[in-house]
Amino acid sequence: MEEKVVLSVENLSTLVKKKFLLNHISFSLHEGEILGVIGEKGSGKTSLIKAISNALPVSEGDIYLDGISLVKNKKLQSEINLCLDPPMFFKFQSVKNNLKFMSSLKNHYNKQKMLSSLEQFEMKKRKNSKVLRLNFYEKKKMAIALTFITDARVYILDEPFKCVDEEFSLNLKKFLRQLAKKGGSVILTSESADSLTDVCDTFLLLANRTVDAIMPNENVVNFVEEENYTFIESPYPNYAGKLLRDEKGFEVKLLNNKVLLTDCDEEECAKLITFLTEKKIEVKSAGTLTDKTEQIFASLAPKLPQEENNE
């Protein structure tokens, strides 16, 4: 039997001051699914979750929760629980009072659930402490606890495994898998796929504020095993890439401001940097892509096209 679609994003665009924060994004989240949204800084991850939670305007397209438009039915936003990074609280209020106030905004305040969530995420002993006295790690745990005080159709956590220790990460992943088994639907964001491959079922890859690919977990795990990429970062990647292709014979891909090359060892890379410098092209950095997310995007990046011969 086909899994039920809980959240559907269709052709979603957000335009602010003539700039696209999101550009025609479409995907679905199923019941009991954990979806990982990954991409570099500026790829649109935070803008996407803010648009879903009504914190950013929708310029085009729609978002459907159980088949009902969120754009036209704002009250349904209470069925989406959001945890943003970095967390924001009233710093002169206690942990308990912050969580009580924020959960009551949805008319779902339950003291026992609040205490249970604080205990689940290692913050019960700090419930009477003012937020001012907490470190960033504790504020992070507090924000995650708030996300699960009230029941929701969709739970969205922005960078949940950033700046937390391994033990907490493992406990949170266990909790999320149990939630998914009960039918909970979850969206997690991260700059790196590495932190999500042991918890997410599906991955949504964002680049340049649009969807680059959607793939199941096993494809992400095996996606980058065949090729390693050397990169040369420059303010002028198109020009640098054209020179390396035309004069040095390399097959070139472009990923943001990086020129990507395969079969290029350290010695060859050093020669190419010298070559570009002699051509008066600034090189900011160079090396080998090591992060799984970067490798995935490198594999998806388009080749630098040949110029058309109009003669």
Backbone as numpy.savetxt, mean C-alpha at the origin, in Angstrom:
# Nx Ny Nz CAx CAy CAz Cx Cy Cz
-18.58 -22.70 -5.19 -19.42 -21.51 -5.19 -18.54 -20.27 -5.19
-18.87 -19.30 -6.01 -18.08 -18.09 -6.13 -18.18 -17.25 -4.86
-17.02 -16.73 -4.44 -17.00 -15.92 -3.22 -17.74 -14.60 -3.44
-18.40 -14.16 -2.39 -19.17 -12.92 -2.47 -18.27 -11.71 -2.50
-18.55 -10.77 -3.40 -17.83 -9.51 -3.46 -18.38 -8.58 -2.39
-17.54 -8.14 -1.48 -17.95 -7.22 -0.42 -17.75 -5.77 -0.85
-16.56 -5.50 -1.37 -16.23 -4.14 -1.79 -15.81 -4.15 -3.26
-16.39 -3.27 -4.03 -16.05 -3.17 -5.45 -15.70 -1.72 -5.79
-14.51 -1.51 -6.28 -14.07 -0.18 -6.72 -14.07 -0.18 -8.24
-14.82 0.73 -8.83 -15.01 0.71 -10.28 -14.62 2.05 -10.90
-13.55 2.00 -11.68 -13.11 3.16 -12.48 -12.95 4.41 -11.61
-12.37 4.24 -10.45 -12.28 5.31 -9.45 -11.18 6.30 -9.79
-11.53 7.58 -9.84 -10.56 8.66 -10.04 -10.82 9.75 -9.02
-9.73 10.34 -8.54 -9.81 11.48 -7.64 -8.92 12.58 -8.19
-9.51 13.70 -8.48 -8.79 14.84 -9.06 -8.84 16.00 -8.08
-7.68 16.45 -7.62 -7.60 17.57 -6.68 -6.63 18.61 -7.24
-7.13 19.84 -7.41 -6.32 20.93 -7.97 -5.66 20.52 -9.28
-6.47 19.91 -10.16 -6.05 19.50 -11.51 -4.97 18.42 -11.50
-4.83 17.73 -10.35 -3.85 16.65 -10.25 -4.56 15.36 -9.84
-4.29 14.28 -10.59 -4.88 12.99 -10.27 -4.17 12.37 -9.06
-4.94 12.18 -7.97 -4.42 11.41 -6.84 -4.70 9.93 -7.06
-5.76 9.63 -7.82 -6.10 8.28 -8.25 -6.58 8.37 -9.69
-6.20 7.41 -10.50 -6.52 7.49 -11.93 -7.11 6.17 -12.43
-8.44 6.11 -12.48 -9.20 4.98 -13.04 -8.77 3.64 -12.43
-9.02 3.51 -11.15 -8.68 2.29 -10.41 -9.90 1.39 -10.27
-9.71 0.10 -10.53 -10.79 -0.88 -10.39 -10.25 -2.15 -9.75
-10.97 -2.68 -8.77 -10.64 -3.97 -8.16 -11.80 -4.39 -7.27
-11.78 -5.65 -6.81 -12.82 -6.17 -5.93 -12.19 -6.83 -4.71
-12.88 -6.75 -3.59 -12.48 -7.41 -2.35 -13.59 -8.39 -1.98
-13.23 -9.65 -1.78 -14.22 -10.69 -1.50 -14.35 -10.96 -0.01
-15.44 -11.59 0.34 -15.68 -11.97 1.73 -14.62 -12.96 2.18
-13.99 -12.67 3.32 -12.95 -13.55 3.85 -11.61 -13.39 3.18
-11.44 -12.34 2.40 -10.18 -12.12 1.67 -9.34 -11.06 2.36
-8.02 -11.27 2.34 -7.06 -10.25 2.79 -6.30 -9.77 1.57
-6.49 -8.50 1.24 -5.90 -7.91 0.04 -4.73 -7.00 0.43
-3.59 -7.21 -0.20 -2.44 -6.36 0.02 -2.31 -5.33 -1.09
-2.25 -4.06 -0.71 -2.05 -2.98 -1.68 -0.62 -2.49 -1.52
0.21 -2.69 -2.54 1.61 -2.33 -2.43 2.03 -1.36 -3.53
3.05 -0.58 -3.23 3.56 0.39 -4.19 4.53 1.33 -3.51
5.34 1.99 -4.31 6.30 2.95 -3.77 5.59 4.17 -3.21
6.32 5.01 -2.51 5.77 6.27 -2.02 5.27 7.08 -3.22
4.07 7.65 -3.06 3.50 8.44 -4.15 2.75 7.63 -5.18
2.61 6.32 -4.94 1.92 5.48 -5.92 0.40 5.57 -5.81
-0.11 6.07 -4.67 -1.55 6.24 -4.52 -2.18 5.39 -3.45
-1.38 4.68 -2.63 -1.94 3.77 -1.63 -2.82 4.51 -0.62
-2.26 5.55 -0.01 -3.00 6.29 1.01 -4.20 7.01 0.42
-4.04 7.56 -0.78 -5.16 8.23 -1.45 -6.30 7.24 -1.70
-5.96 6.01 -2.05 -6.99 5.00 -2.32 -7.80 4.70 -1.08
-7.13 4.46 0.04 -7.89 4.09 1.24 -8.65 5.30 1.79
-8.13 6.50 1.57 -8.86 7.70 1.99 -10.11 7.89 1.13
-10.02 7.59 -0.15 -11.19 7.71 -1.03 -12.26 6.69 -0.64
-11.83 5.48 -0.31 -12.77 4.44 0.10 -13.48 4.83 1.39
-12.75 5.50 2.27 -13.33 5.89 3.57 -13.93 7.29 3.56
-14.10 7.86 2.37 -14.79 9.15 2.21 -13.97 10.34 2.71
-12.66 10.17 2.85 -11.80 11.28 3.27 -11.27 12.06 2.08
-11.46 11.53 0.87 -11.11 12.22 -0.36 -12.30 12.17 -1.30
-12.52 13.20 -2.10 -13.67 13.21 -3.02 -13.47 12.25 -4.19
-14.55 11.69 -4.66 -14.54 10.83 -5.84 -14.93 11.68 -7.05
-14.01 11.83 -7.98 -14.28 12.65 -9.16 -14.95 11.86 -10.28
-14.65 10.57 -10.32 -15.22 9.70 -11.36 -15.26 8.28 -10.83
-16.23 7.50 -11.32 -16.36 6.12 -10.88 -17.17 6.01 -9.60
-17.12 4.83 -8.97 -17.91 4.60 -7.76 -17.27 3.50 -6.93
-17.72 3.42 -5.69 -17.29 2.39 -4.73 -18.56 1.74 -4.20
-18.62 0.42 -4.27 -19.82 -0.29 -3.84 -19.50 -1.21 -2.66
-20.34 -1.12 -1.64 -20.26 -2.01 -0.49 -21.48 -2.90 -0.51
-21.26 -4.20 -0.70 -22.37 -5.15 -0.85 -23.35 -4.69 -1.94
-22.78 -4.13 -3.02 -23.59 -3.74 -4.16 -24.25 -2.37 -4.05
-24.03 -1.67 -2.94 -24.66 -0.36 -2.74 -23.59 0.73 -2.82
-23.88 1.80 -3.55 -22.92 2.88 -3.76 -22.58 3.60 -2.47
-21.29 3.67 -2.15 -20.85 4.45 -1.00 -20.86 5.94 -1.30
-20.70 6.28 -2.57 -20.71 7.69 -2.96 -22.10 8.29 -2.72
-23.14 7.51 -2.96 -24.51 8.00 -2.82 -25.10 7.70 -1.44
-24.46 6.81 -0.71 -24.99 6.42 0.61 -23.88 6.54 1.66
-23.62 7.75 2.11 -22.52 8.03 3.02 -22.65 7.31 4.36
-23.88 6.99 4.76 -24.08 6.33 6.06 -23.42 4.95 6.10
-23.21 4.36 4.92 -22.58 3.04 4.87 -21.10 3.08 5.26
-20.54 4.30 5.35 -19.14 4.42 5.75 -18.90 3.84 7.13
-19.94 3.76 7.94 -19.79 3.18 9.29 -19.44 1.70 9.23
-19.59 1.08 8.05 -19.26 -0.34 7.89 -17.82 -0.55 7.45
-17.05 0.55 7.38 -15.64 0.45 7.01 -14.80 1.04 8.15
-13.94 0.22 8.73 -13.05 0.67 9.80 -11.66 0.92 9.23
-11.12 2.10 9.51 -9.86 2.52 8.90 -8.81 2.83 9.97
-7.59 2.34 9.74 -6.45 2.63 10.59 -5.38 3.29 9.74
-5.17 4.58 9.92 -4.19 5.32 9.12 -2.82 5.34 9.78
-1.80 5.49 8.95 -0.43 5.65 9.43 0.10 7.00 8.95
0.59 7.89 9.83 0.71 7.71 11.28 -0.62 7.91 11.99
-0.78 7.31 13.18 -2.04 7.45 13.93 -2.21 8.85 14.50
-3.46 9.28 14.61 -3.77 10.61 15.13 -4.77 10.49 16.28
-4.42 11.08 17.44 -5.30 11.03 18.60 -5.25 12.36 19.35
-6.17 12.52 20.31 -6.15 13.68 21.20 -5.07 13.42 22.26
-3.98 14.17 22.17 -2.81 13.81 22.97 -2.97 14.07 24.46
-3.90 14.96 24.85 -4.06 15.25 26.28 -5.15 14.39 26.93
-5.74 13.49 26.15 -6.74 12.56 26.66 -6.11 11.18 26.85
-6.73 10.37 27.68 -6.21 9.02 27.93 -6.51 8.12 26.74
-5.82 6.99 26.71 -6.07 5.98 25.68 -7.55 5.56 25.71
-8.03 5.29 26.90 -9.41 4.84 27.07 -10.41 5.87 26.57
-10.21 7.14 26.92 -11.15 8.18 26.51 -11.10 8.45 25.01
-9.91 8.35 24.43 -9.79 8.49 22.98 -10.60 7.41 22.26
-10.41 6.18 22.69 -11.08 5.06 22.02 -12.59 5.09 22.26
-12.96 5.49 23.47 -14.40 5.60 23.78 -15.06 6.64 22.88
-14.42 7.80 22.74 -15.00 8.87 21.92 -15.07 8.46 20.44
-13.99 7.91 19.93 -13.93 7.61 18.50 -14.85 6.46 18.10
-14.97 5.45 18.95 -15.88 4.36 18.63 -17.34 4.77 18.80
-17.59 5.74 19.69 -18.97 6.20 19.88 -19.46 7.03 18.70
-18.52 7.53 17.88 -18.92 8.28 16.68 -19.72 7.40 15.72
-19.50 6.10 15.80 -20.26 5.17 14.97 -21.45 4.58 15.72
-21.70 5.10 16.92 -22.80 4.61 17.76 -22.65 3.13 18.10
-21.40 2.69 18.20 -21.15 1.28 18.47 -20.28 1.08 19.70
-20.22 2.06 20.60 -19.32 1.93 21.73 -19.75 0.80 22.65
-18.78 -0.04 22.99 -19.01 -1.15 23.89 -17.77 -1.27 24.77
-17.93 -1.01 26.06 -16.79 -0.98 26.98 -16.04 -2.30 27.00
-16.77 -3.40 27.02 -16.13 -4.70 27.08 -15.31 -4.99 25.83
-15.86 -4.60 24.66 -15.13 -4.80 23.41 -13.87 -3.93 23.38
-13.98 -2.73 23.92 -12.82 -1.84 23.96 -11.70 -2.45 24.80
-12.03 -2.95 25.98 -11.03 -3.55 26.86 -10.44 -4.81 26.24
-11.30 -5.56 25.57 -10.85 -6.79 24.92 -9.87 -6.48 23.79
-10.18 -5.43 23.01 -9.30 -5.06 21.91 -7.98 -4.51 22.42
-8.00 -3.73 23.48 -6.78 -3.22 24.08 -5.90 -4.36 24.59
-6.54 -5.36 25.17 -5.78 -6.52 25.65 -5.20 -7.31 24.48
-5.99 -7.50 23.42 -5.55 -8.23 22.23 -4.29 -7.61 21.64
-4.24 -6.28 21.66 -3.11 -5.59 21.03 -2.18 -4.93 22.05
-2.10 -5.53 23.22 -1.06 -5.24 24.21 -1.10 -3.81 24.75
-2.31 -3.25 24.88 -2.41 -1.87 25.36 -3.32 -1.72 26.58
-3.79 -2.80 27.15 -4.72 -2.70 28.27 -4.08 -2.04 29.48
-2.79 -2.33 29.72 -2.11 -1.74 30.88 -1.89 -0.24 30.72
-2.04 0.25 29.51 -1.82 1.67 29.25 -3.13 2.43 29.04
-4.24 1.81 29.38 -5.55 2.40 29.04 -5.79 3.75 29.72
-5.18 3.98 30.87 -5.38 5.25 31.58 -4.28 6.28 31.31
-3.32 5.91 30.48 -2.22 6.82 30.16 -2.67 7.85 29.13
-2.18 9.06 29.26 -2.44 10.07 28.24 -1.63 9.74 26.99
-2.23 10.01 25.84 -1.55 9.73 24.57 -0.22 10.45 24.49
-0.14 11.61 25.12 1.09 12.39 25.16 2.26 11.58 25.69
1.96 10.62 26.57 3.01 9.83 27.22 3.39 8.58 26.42
2.72 8.33 25.33 2.98 7.11 24.56 4.08 7.34 23.53
4.84 6.28 23.23 5.77 6.36 22.11 5.04 6.00 20.81
5.71 6.13 19.69 5.04 5.90 18.41 4.53 4.46 18.29
5.32 3.52 18.76 4.95 2.11 18.71 3.65 1.87 19.47
3.51 2.48 20.64 2.28 2.31 21.44 1.09 2.98 20.76
1.30 4.13 20.14 0.22 4.79 19.41 -0.24 3.93 18.24
0.70 3.26 17.62 0.39 2.36 16.51 -0.50 1.22 16.99
-0.14 0.61 18.09 -0.93 -0.49 18.65 -2.31 0.01 19.08
-2.35 1.22 19.62 -3.61 1.82 20.03 -4.54 2.02 18.82
-3.98 2.49 17.70 -4.76 2.71 16.48 -5.30 1.39 15.93
-4.49 0.35 15.99 -4.94 -0.97 15.52 -6.04 -1.51 16.43
-5.89 -1.30 17.74 -6.93 -1.72 18.68 -8.25 -1.02 18.38
-8.20 0.27 18.07 -9.40 1.04 17.75 -10.11 0.46 16.53
-9.34 0.00 15.55 -9.91 -0.54 14.31 -10.83 -1.72 14.57
-10.56 -2.47 15.62 -11.31 -3.71 15.84 -12.24 -3.66 17.06
-12.46 -2.45 17.60 -13.42 -2.33 18.70 -14.84 -2.56 18.19
-15.13 -2.03 17.01 -16.46 -2.18 16.43 -16.40 -3.13 15.24
-17.46 -3.88 15.02 -17.54 -4.78 13.87 -17.74 -3.98 12.59
-17.22 -4.50 11.49 -17.34 -3.80 10.20 -17.37 -4.83 9.08
-17.79 -4.38 7.91 -17.76 -5.24 6.72 -16.35 -5.28 6.14
-15.63 -4.15 6.26 -14.28 -4.06 5.70 -13.37 -3.37 6.73
-12.19 -3.94 6.91 -11.18 -3.35 7.79 -9.98 -2.95 6.93
-9.54 -1.69 7.05 -8.42 -1.20 6.25 -7.32 -0.73 7.18
-6.12 -1.28 7.02 -4.98 -0.92 7.86 -3.84 -0.42 6.98
-3.43 0.81 7.21 -2.36 1.45 6.46 -1.02 1.15 7.12
-0.14 0.45 6.41 1.20 0.10 6.90 1.17 -0.49 8.32
0.39 -1.55 8.55 0.24 -2.05 9.92 1.51 -2.68 10.51
2.44 -3.13 9.65 3.63 -3.81 10.15 4.87 -2.92 10.14
4.65 -1.63 9.91 5.74 -0.67 9.93 5.98 -0.20 11.37
7.23 -0.23 11.81 7.63 0.23 13.15 7.02 -0.61 14.28
6.78 -1.88 14.04 6.36 -2.78 15.12 7.33 -3.96 15.14
7.42 -4.62 16.30 8.38 -5.72 16.40 7.81 -7.00 15.79
8.68 -7.98 15.64 8.31 -9.22 14.95 7.21 -9.98 15.69
7.28 -10.01 17.01 6.28 -10.74 17.80 4.88 -10.13 17.60
4.82 -8.79 17.65 3.53 -8.13 17.45 3.02 -8.39 16.04
3.90 -8.34 15.04 3.51 -8.60 13.66 2.92 -10.00 13.51
3.55 -10.99 14.12 3.07 -12.36 14.03 1.70 -12.50 14.69
1.53 -11.86 15.84 0.24 -11.93 16.54 -0.86 -11.24 15.74
-0.54 -10.10 15.13 -1.52 -9.39 14.32 -1.91 -10.21 13.09
-0.94 -10.83 12.45 -1.23 -11.65 11.27 -2.11 -12.86 11.64
-1.82 -13.45 12.78 -2.65 -14.56 13.25 -4.08 -14.09 13.49
-4.23 -12.93 14.11 -5.55 -12.35 14.37 -6.29 -12.09 13.05
-5.59 -11.54 12.07 -6.22 -11.21 10.78 -6.65 -12.47 10.03
-5.84 -13.52 10.09 -6.22 -14.77 9.43 -7.45 -15.39 10.08
-7.53 -15.29 11.40 -8.71 -15.80 12.10 -9.94 -14.97 11.74
-9.76 -13.66 11.63 -10.86 -12.78 11.23 -11.35 -13.12 9.83
-10.42 -13.39 8.92 -10.79 -13.73 7.55 -11.54 -15.06 7.48
-11.14 -16.02 8.32 -11.82 -17.32 8.35 -13.28 -17.17 8.77
-13.55 -16.14 9.57 -14.92 -15.87 10.01 -15.71 -15.02 9.01
-15.06 -14.69 7.88 -15.74 -13.92 6.84 -15.35 -12.46 6.78
-14.41 -12.03 7.64 -13.97 -10.64 7.61 -13.16 -10.33 6.36
-13.30 -9.13 5.85 -12.58 -8.71 4.65 -11.62 -7.59 5.02
-10.37 -7.72 4.60 -9.31 -6.84 5.08 -8.48 -6.30 3.92
-8.10 -5.02 4.02 -7.15 -4.41 3.09 -5.95 -3.93 3.89
-4.74 -4.33 3.48 -3.51 -3.90 4.11 -2.64 -3.18 3.08
-1.99 -2.10 3.48 -1.08 -1.41 2.56 0.35 -1.55 3.04
1.28 -1.49 2.09 2.69 -1.54 2.43 3.51 -1.12 1.22
4.69 -0.57 1.48 5.62 -0.28 0.38 6.31 -1.56 -0.08
6.34 -2.57 0.77 7.06 -3.81 0.45 6.12 -5.00 0.50
6.24 -5.88 -0.48 5.45 -7.10 -0.48 5.96 -8.08 0.57
7.23 -7.95 0.95 7.84 -8.92 1.87 7.07 -9.08 3.17
6.56 -7.97 3.70 5.88 -8.02 5.00 4.47 -8.58 4.90
3.96 -8.80 3.68 2.57 -9.20 3.51 2.38 -10.58 2.89
3.42 -11.19 2.36 3.25 -12.44 1.61 2.76 -13.60 2.47
2.97 -13.52 3.78 2.52 -14.62 4.65 1.14 -14.36 5.26
0.44 -13.31 4.78 -0.89 -13.03 5.33 -1.92 -12.70 4.25
-1.49 -12.16 3.12 -2.44 -11.72 2.08 -2.76 -12.83 1.08
-4.00 -12.83 0.61 -4.44 -13.78 -0.42 -4.17 -13.24 -1.82
-4.33 -11.92 -1.98 -4.24 -11.27 -3.27 -3.47 -9.97 -3.12
-2.82 -9.54 -4.20 -2.08 -8.30 -4.19 -2.55 -7.37 -5.30
-2.70 -6.10 -4.92 -3.01 -5.04 -5.87 -1.76 -4.15 -5.94
-1.14 -4.08 -7.11 0.08 -3.30 -7.28 -0.26 -1.96 -7.90
0.11 -0.88 -7.20 -0.14 0.47 -7.67 1.16 1.12 -8.13
1.07 1.88 -9.21 2.19 2.68 -9.70 1.62 3.88 -10.43
2.21 5.04 -10.16 1.75 6.28 -10.81 0.24 6.48 -10.61
-0.23 6.09 -9.42 -1.60 6.35 -8.99 -2.66 5.61 -9.80
-2.27 4.48 -10.37 -3.22 3.62 -11.05 -2.83 2.17 -10.83
-3.66 1.23 -11.26 -3.40 -0.20 -11.05 -2.38 -0.70 -12.08
-1.31 -1.29 -11.59 -0.32 -1.89 -12.47 -0.62 -3.37 -12.68
-1.09 -4.04 -11.63 -1.41 -5.47 -11.74 -2.19 -5.92 -10.52
-2.96 -6.99 -10.72 -3.64 -7.67 -9.62 -3.26 -9.14 -9.75
-2.76 -9.73 -8.68 -2.30 -11.12 -8.79 -2.46 -11.85 -7.46
-2.65 -13.18 -7.52 -2.73 -13.97 -6.29 -1.39 -14.05 -5.59
-1.42 -14.41 -4.33 -0.22 -14.46 -3.51 0.90 -15.27 -4.14
0.58 -16.46 -4.66 1.63 -17.34 -5.18 2.35 -16.72 -6.37
1.68 -15.89 -7.14 2.34 -15.23 -8.26 3.32 -14.18 -7.79
2.98 -13.48 -6.71 3.88 -12.47 -6.17 5.13 -13.14 -5.61
4.95 -14.24 -4.90 6.08 -14.95 -4.29 7.06 -15.42 -5.35
6.54 -15.89 -6.50 7.40 -16.46 -7.54 7.69 -15.50 -8.69
7.20 -14.29 -8.59 7.18 -13.40 -9.75 8.57 -12.93 -10.15
9.47 -12.77 -9.20 10.74 -12.10 -9.50 11.95 -13.03 -9.38
11.73 -14.33 -9.46 12.84 -15.25 -9.25 13.78 -15.33 -10.47
13.30 -14.96 -11.65 14.08 -15.19 -12.85 15.11 -14.11 -13.14
14.82 -12.84 -12.86 15.69 -11.76 -13.26 16.06 -10.85 -12.09
17.29 -10.37 -12.12 17.73 -9.34 -11.20 17.99 -8.08 -12.00
17.68 -6.95 -11.40 17.80 -5.68 -12.12 18.84 -4.78 -11.47
19.70 -4.23 -12.32 20.58 -3.15 -11.92 19.88 -1.83 -12.25
19.99 -0.86 -11.35 19.36 0.42 -11.63 20.38 1.54 -11.60
20.11 2.56 -12.41 20.85 3.81 -12.36 19.81 4.91 -12.23
19.88 5.65 -11.13 18.89 6.68 -10.84 19.39 8.03 -11.32
18.54 8.73 -12.07 18.92 10.02 -12.63 17.72 10.94 -12.72
17.93 12.26 -12.62 16.81 13.19 -12.83 16.31 13.16 -14.28
17.11 12.54 -15.17 16.76 12.51 -16.60 16.75 11.06 -17.10
15.83 10.23 -16.57 15.86 8.80 -16.90 15.61 8.51 -18.38
14.74 9.27 -19.03 14.47 9.01 -20.44 15.71 9.23 -21.31
16.39 10.33 -21.06 17.58 10.65 -21.84 18.70 9.65 -21.54
18.89 9.36 -20.24 19.92 8.39 -19.85 19.63 7.02 -20.45
18.36 6.59 -20.38 17.98 5.30 -20.93 18.19 5.22 -22.43
17.88 6.32 -23.13 18.06 6.35 -24.59 19.54 6.19 -24.96
20.43 6.88 -24.23 21.86 6.76 -24.50 22.37 5.34 -24.24
21.93 4.74 -23.12 22.39 3.40 -22.79 21.86 2.37 -23.78
20.68 2.63 -24.30 20.13 1.71 -25.32 20.81 1.89 -26.66
20.90 3.16 -27.12 21.38 3.42 -28.48 22.89 3.29 -28.61
23.64 3.71 -27.58 25.09 3.72 -27.70 25.78 2.54 -27.01
25.08 1.92 -26.04 25.69 0.79 -25.33 24.98 -0.54 -25.60
23.85 -0.48 -26.28 23.18 -1.70 -26.71 22.39 -2.43 -25.65
22.05 -1.77 -24.54 21.30 -2.42 -23.47 19.80 -2.38 -23.75
19.11 -3.44 -23.33 17.65 -3.39 -23.27 17.29 -2.62 -22.01
16.51 -1.57 -22.15 16.29 -0.63 -21.05 14.82 -0.58 -20.66
14.57 -0.57 -19.36 13.24 -0.29 -18.82 13.33 0.94 -17.94
12.20 1.62 -17.78 12.16 2.80 -16.92 11.16 2.57 -15.79
11.58 2.86 -14.57 10.71 2.76 -13.40 10.87 4.03 -12.60
9.88 4.93 -12.74 9.97 6.27 -12.15 11.25 6.95 -12.62
12.15 7.29 -11.70 13.39 7.98 -12.12 14.58 7.02 -12.21
14.30 5.72 -12.32 15.36 4.72 -12.43 15.41 4.14 -13.84
16.62 3.99 -14.35 16.86 3.24 -15.58 17.20 1.81 -15.16
16.46 0.83 -15.67 16.63 -0.57 -15.26 17.35 -1.36 -16.35
18.33 -2.15 -15.93 19.12 -2.95 -16.86 19.22 -4.37 -16.34
19.21 -5.34 -17.23 19.47 -6.74 -16.85 20.85 -7.14 -17.37
21.39 -8.21 -16.79 22.71 -8.72 -17.20 23.78 -7.63 -17.15
23.77 -6.88 -16.07 24.74 -5.79 -15.90 25.39 -5.95 -14.53
26.67 -6.36 -14.51 27.33 -6.58 -13.23 27.86 -5.26 -12.67
28.48 -5.34 -11.50 28.93 -4.14 -10.79 29.98 -3.36 -11.60
30.90 -4.10 -12.22 31.96 -3.45 -12.99 31.38 -2.73 -14.21
30.45 -3.38 -14.90 29.81 -2.77 -16.06 28.99 -1.55 -15.66
28.31 -1.64 -14.51 27.52 -0.52 -14.02 28.40 0.70 -13.75
29.57 0.46 -13.18 30.50 1.56 -12.91 30.93 2.25 -14.21
31.16 1.46 -15.26 31.53 2.02 -16.56 30.40 2.85 -17.14
29.16 2.39 -16.95 28.00 3.12 -17.47 27.80 4.45 -16.74
28.08 4.44 -15.44 27.98 5.69 -14.67 29.01 6.69 -15.19
30.23 6.21 -15.45 31.27 7.09 -16.01 30.84 7.62 -17.37
30.27 6.73 -18.18 29.80 7.13 -19.51 28.74 8.23 -19.42
27.77 8.07 -18.54 26.70 9.06 -18.40 27.25 10.38 -17.84
28.18 10.27 -16.90 28.77 11.48 -16.32 29.52 12.27 -17.38
30.23 11.55 -18.25 30.94 12.22 -19.35 29.98 12.90 -20.32
28.75 12.37 -20.39 27.72 12.97 -21.23 26.98 14.08 -20.49
27.50 14.39 -19.30 26.94 15.46 -18.46 25.51 15.16 -18.00
25.24 13.88 -17.73 23.96 13.46 -17.15 24.19 13.10 -15.69
23.49 13.75 -14.80 23.65 13.51 -13.36 23.17 12.12 -12.99
23.97 11.41 -12.20 23.59 10.11 -11.64 23.48 10.28 -10.14
22.31 10.02 -9.59 22.07 10.22 -8.16 22.46 8.99 -7.34
22.19 7.79 -7.89 22.53 6.56 -7.19 22.48 5.41 -8.18
23.01 4.27 -7.76 23.01 3.07 -8.61 23.16 1.85 -7.72
22.75 0.71 -8.23 22.88 -0.52 -7.46 22.00 -1.61 -8.03
21.70 -2.58 -7.18 20.85 -3.71 -7.58 19.57 -3.67 -6.77
18.44 -3.85 -7.44 17.17 -3.89 -6.73 17.14 -5.12 -5.83
16.86 -4.90 -4.56 16.83 -6.02 -3.62 15.46 -6.25 -3.02
14.62 -5.21 -3.00 13.30 -5.34 -2.41 12.35 -6.05 -3.37
11.56 -6.97 -2.84 10.66 -7.75 -3.69 9.66 -6.86 -4.43
9.18 -5.82 -3.77 8.23 -4.93 -4.42 8.87 -4.25 -5.62
10.09 -3.76 -5.46 10.77 -3.12 -6.58 11.00 -4.10 -7.72
11.32 -5.34 -7.39 11.54 -6.34 -8.42 10.25 -6.62 -9.20
9.16 -6.66 -8.48 7.87 -6.88 -9.15 7.58 -5.76 -10.12
7.72 -4.52 -9.66 7.44 -3.39 -10.54 8.44 -3.32 -11.68
9.68 -3.74 -11.44 10.67 -3.77 -12.52 10.25 -4.75 -13.61
9.72 -5.90 -13.19 9.26 -6.89 -14.16 8.08 -6.37 -14.98
7.26 -5.53 -14.35 6.08 -5.00 -15.04 6.37 -3.73 -15.83
7.51 -3.09 -15.55 7.81 -1.80 -16.17 7.96 -1.95 -17.69
7.49 -0.97 -18.45 7.61 -1.04 -19.91 9.03 -0.80 -20.37
9.38 -1.42 -21.50 10.68 -1.16 -22.11 10.66 0.24 -22.71
11.85 0.85 -22.74 11.97 2.15 -23.39 11.73 1.95 -24.88
10.69 2.58 -25.43 10.34 2.29 -26.83 11.34 2.88 -27.81
11.49 2.18 -28.93 12.29 2.73 -30.01 11.56 3.91 -30.64
12.33 4.91 -31.05 11.71 6.03 -31.74 11.28 5.63 -33.13
10.12 6.10 -33.54 9.62 5.78 -34.87 10.46 6.48 -35.92
10.75 5.77 -37.01 11.48 6.34 -38.13 10.48 6.94 -39.10
10.45 8.28 -39.17 9.47 8.95 -40.01 10.03 9.35 -41.38
11.25 8.87 -41.66 11.83 9.25 -42.95 11.14 8.52 -44.10
